[in-house]
Amino acid sequence: MESVLFVVGAAVAAVGFIALVFGINKLLSPRNPTDEKLMPYECGMEPAGIPWATVRVRYATVALLFVLFDAEAVLLFAVAARLRGSAVALVEVGVFTGFLVLGLAIAWRKGALTWRL
């Protein structure tokens, strides 16, 4: 029962501290927005172009594919190092590599690996 009360007390203390900090910030911070202060900040220079320009999702797709295949390659090396010399391990690593190749083929077929400007 004491451990439950400790956890509840810690959670209440954390939420209370955060509420206190936000409340003090609300009370003490100055509020005088001007047009210049409301402009988007771009390294101290005048903004170039409109601030709400659309961002192409192309980079996110390539980054996601990189992270996916990078993580799978790390797992492949870890499994291969741990299970070396076993026929079952060879089959498992082969199936895993087959899934990697299949995923790469699907991404390539859908055109996810071609970079268009």
N, C-alpha and C positions, 0 to 999 in steps of 0.2 A: 504494500500500500504506500510505503514511503517513497519508493522509486517512481510510482505513478504521480504522486504529488510533486515530486522534484521535477519531473518532465513537464507537468502542467505549469508549475511555477516558472520554470525556465522559459517556456513558450510565452506566458503572459508577460514576463519581464522583457523579453525580446520585442514583442509587439508594442508594449508600453514605451520602451526606449525609442523605437522607430517613430511612434506617434508623437512623442515629446520632441524629437529632433525636427520633424516636419512642422510641428506647431510653432516652435521657436523660429524656424526659418520663415514661416508665413508672417509672423509678427514683426520680425526685425529686418527683413529684406526690403530695400526700397522698390517702389513700383512707380516708375514714370517712363512708360514706353514711348518712344518717338519713332518716326518713319525710318530713321537711320538705324536704330536699334532693332527694328523688326525685319530688316533686310537679311537675306541669307548671307552667312559669312563665308568668304572664299579667300583665305590667306591674306586678309588685309587689302585686297584689291577689289576693284569694282567687279561685280558678277559678270561673267561672260555667258551670254545666252539666258534663256529662261530657266528659273530654278526648278520647275516641275517637268523637266524633259524625261521622256520615257527611256528606261534602261533596257538594253537588249538582254534577254535571258540566255543567250547563247553561251556566255562565259560560265554561267552557273551550271549548265548542262555538262560542259567539258570538265569543270572542276569536280562535279559529282562523279562523273565517270572515272576521273583520276583517283579520287579518294576511294571509290569502290574497288578498283583493280589494285590499288596500292595496298589496301588492307587485306585483300585476298592473297596477294603475293606474299605478304608478311606471314599470314597464317599458313600458307603453303610451305614456306621455308621452316617454320616452327614444327609443323607436323612431320615434314620429311626428316628433320634432324632428330626428332624424338623416336620415330618408328622405323628407323633404317634397318634393312636386312630382313624384313618380314614380307611375305607374299600378300598378306591381307593389307598391309600398309601400302604396298605398291598399287593394289586395286583401288584403295580409298583415295590415294593421291591422284591416280589416273582419273577417277570419276570427278574429283574436285577440279582437276585441270580441264576436263571435258566441259564442266559447267562454265569455267572461265572462258574457254574458247567459244562456247555457244553464246554467252553474253556478249563477247566481243563481236562475233559474227552478226548478231541481231543489231547491235549498235551501229556497226558498219553498214549493214543493209538499209537501216532507217536513215542513214546520212548524218548520224550524230557526230561522226569524226571528221566531217568535211567542214572547213572553216570558210564561211562566206562573209564578205565585207559589206 
